[in-house]
Amino acid sequence: MGGTRARILRELTVPRSTTQLARRLALSPGGTSAHLSTLRRNGLVTASRDGRQVLYRCTALGTSIIAAGGGYRQAQ
């Protein structure tokens, strides 16, 4: 998994919108949206509508991948 997608998954332990994620991770909203689409297609995040915004949250599969170290780890 790519580093950006792993970072997004780590941020989704609580529901967040595309805009919130983009701001927290210093990414463009369009790029964040594209990553979220890929993660959703692969069953790693879910989306639910809350009024005018869509909130994303990590699924059990996404959480287990991050917990197992299957995501990207930054060099220290």
Buried (B, 14 or more C-beta within 10 A) or exposed (E): BEEBBBBBBBBBEEBBBBEBBBEEBEBEEEEBBBBBEBBBEBEBBBBEEEEEEBBBBBBEEBBEBBEEEEBBEEEE
